[in-house]
Amino acid sequence: MKVQKFAVLFAAVLTALAGVIVAEGDAGAQRLRANIFLTQNQIPRNLTEQGLIGFARRSNARRLRETTDQPIPQREWVANMVTSFNTPPGDLEFQVLFYDIEQGDRFIGPPLSTFINNRQEKTFLQRIRLERPRFKPNRRMEMRVVVRRQEVGRLRFELIGEEVRHSGQVSFGADET
């Protein structure tokens, strides 16, 4: 009888200790967060991870300027996006969602998926192209980084560019009258 009571008491103590250890493990784990930087400057070669983050932080562009070497309807916004997580994301991909916040949150799809080679990496660099007509000039935008359907970071920026201008005049030729 004493052995049985001792076994039950011992099992209860082990269960209580296991609950405390699991609770401490959850409290000690960091919540995944991401810092996002956009830059239109040329990124220097041979930078370390900390050097890349420092460069991106110094040259962060809150206003993206469009390319000017094409006609207005074919122009686009080109930038380098540096995504720096506080811990490795622990997944094979993360997604970037774009929202037009000029008049409420309007999702501009499809999302930009980034696949991860090395699960231990925390900083990622990628080139992004925001093309017309999906993206419109002179709009306030928000980009959100999502890992496993959880938002881990966001960045607000503006798209600066020329609007398509129409003359408002209609001319009819001699054969059309």
Helices and strands as residue ranges (DSSP letters): H 2-28, E 34-39, H 49-58, E 63-65, G 72-74, E 76-85, E 93-100, E 106-115, E 123-131, E 139-147, E 150-160, G 174-176
